[in-house]
Amino acid sequence: MADVDQHVEAPVHARAAHPGHAAHPTAREYVRIFLILVALTAIEVGAWYAHLGRWLIPTLFVLAVTKFALVVLWFMHLKFDDRRFSRFFVMGLAGAVTLYLVVLMAFRVFLR
C-alpha cells in the first residue's frame, strides 16, 4: 500500500522524446500577446477608416498574416513544439497566401 503514495516518474522514452521542450508561457505572456492582437486589430480598423486607397488590401493582408502567426505560435503552442509542426503550418500558410494573391490578381485588385 505504501507504493501507491509514491511519485510516479514518466517513462524514459517519454522524457527522451522532448529533451529540448521549452516551458509553456505564463498567463502574463498570454495577456501580452492578447494586447498585441488587440492593437493589431485596432490598426486594421484604423486602416479601414483612413481610406488608404490601393494600400488598404496589402496593409490588411500583412496585419492578418501577422495575427495568424501570433495565434498559431502562442495559442496553438507551435512555438514550443517540434519544428516539423511549424513547417507544416508554414507550408499551409504559403499555399493560402499564394492562392489569395492569385485570386486578387485575377480580379485585378492591384491594378485599380
C-alpha positions as CSV (number, residue, x, y, z in Angstrom):
1,M,0.0,0.0,0.0
2,A,2.9,2.3,0.6
3,D,3.9,2.3,-3.1
4,V,0.6,3.9,-4.1
5,D,1.6,7.2,-2.5
6,Q,5.0,7.4,-4.2
7,H,5.5,9.8,-7.1
8,V,5.5,8.0,-10.4
9,E,8.0,9.3,-12.9
10,A,7.4,9.5,-16.7
11,P,8.9,6.6,-18.6
12,V,12.4,7.1,-20.0
13,H,11.1,7.1,-23.6
14,A,8.6,9.9,-22.8
15,R,11.3,12.0,-21.2
16,A,13.7,11.4,-24.1
17,A,11.1,12.3,-26.7
18,H,11.1,16.0,-25.7
19,P,14.6,16.8,-24.5
20,G,14.6,20.4,-25.7
21,H,10.9,21.1,-24.9
22,A,10.6,24.6,-23.7
23,A,8.4,25.6,-20.8
24,H,5.0,27.0,-21.8
25,P,4.3,30.7,-21.4
26,T,2.9,32.2,-18.2
27,A,-0.5,33.9,-18.0
28,R,1.3,37.2,-18.2
29,E,2.7,36.3,-21.6
30,Y,-0.7,35.3,-22.9
31,V,-2.1,38.6,-21.8
32,R,0.7,40.4,-23.5
33,I,0.1,38.6,-26.8
34,F,-3.7,39.3,-26.4
35,L,-2.9,43.0,-26.1
36,I,-0.7,42.9,-29.2
37,L,-3.5,41.2,-31.1
38,V,-6.0,43.9,-29.9
39,A,-3.5,46.6,-31.0
40,L,-3.2,45.0,-34.4
41,T,-7.0,44.8,-34.7
42,A,-7.2,48.5,-33.8
43,I,-4.7,49.2,-36.6
44,E,-6.8,47.2,-39.0
45,V,-9.9,49.2,-38.2
46,G,-8.0,52.4,-38.4
47,A,-6.6,51.5,-41.8
48,W,-10.1,50.9,-43.0
49,Y,-11.3,54.3,-41.9
50,A,-8.1,56.0,-43.1
51,H,-9.1,55.2,-46.7
52,L,-5.6,54.1,-47.7
53,G,-6.7,53.5,-51.3
54,R,-4.7,51.0,-53.1
55,W,-2.6,50.3,-50.0
56,L,-5.6,49.1,-48.0
57,I,-5.6,45.5,-49.1
58,P,-1.8,44.9,-48.8
59,T,-1.9,46.6,-45.3
60,L,-4.7,44.4,-44.1
61,F,-3.1,41.4,-45.6
62,V,0.2,41.9,-43.7
63,L,-1.7,42.5,-40.5
64,A,-3.8,39.4,-41.0
65,V,-0.7,37.2,-41.6
66,T,1.0,38.7,-38.5
67,K,-2.1,38.0,-36.4
68,F,-2.3,34.5,-37.8
69,A,1.4,33.8,-36.9
70,L,0.9,35.1,-33.3
71,V,-2.1,33.0,-32.7
72,V,-0.5,29.9,-34.2
73,L,2.8,30.3,-32.4
74,W,1.5,31.2,-29.0
75,F,-2.1,30.0,-28.5
76,M,-1.6,26.8,-30.5
77,H,1.8,26.2,-28.8
78,L,3.7,25.7,-32.1
79,K,6.5,27.9,-30.7
80,F,7.1,25.2,-28.0
81,D,6.5,22.1,-30.1
82,D,8.6,20.2,-32.6
83,R,9.8,22.2,-35.6
84,R,8.1,19.8,-38.0
85,F,4.6,21.1,-36.9
86,S,5.7,24.6,-37.6
87,R,6.9,23.7,-41.1
88,F,3.5,22.2,-41.9
89,F,1.8,25.4,-40.8
90,V,4.2,27.5,-42.8
91,M,3.6,25.3,-45.9
92,G,-0.1,25.7,-45.5
93,L,0.2,29.5,-44.9
94,A,2.4,29.8,-48.0
95,G,-0.2,27.9,-50.1
96,A,-3.1,30.0,-48.7
97,V,-1.2,33.3,-49.4
98,T,-0.3,32.2,-52.9
99,L,-4.0,31.3,-53.6
100,Y,-5.2,34.5,-52.2
101,L,-2.8,36.6,-54.2
102,V,-3.7,34.7,-57.4
103,V,-7.4,35.4,-56.8
104,L,-6.7,39.1,-56.1
105,M,-4.6,39.3,-59.3
106,A,-7.4,37.5,-61.3
107,F,-9.8,40.2,-60.2
108,R,-7.2,42.9,-61.0
109,V,-7.4,44.3,-57.5
110,F,-3.8,45.7,-57.6
111,L,-4.4,47.5,-60.9
112,R,-7.2,49.7,-59.7
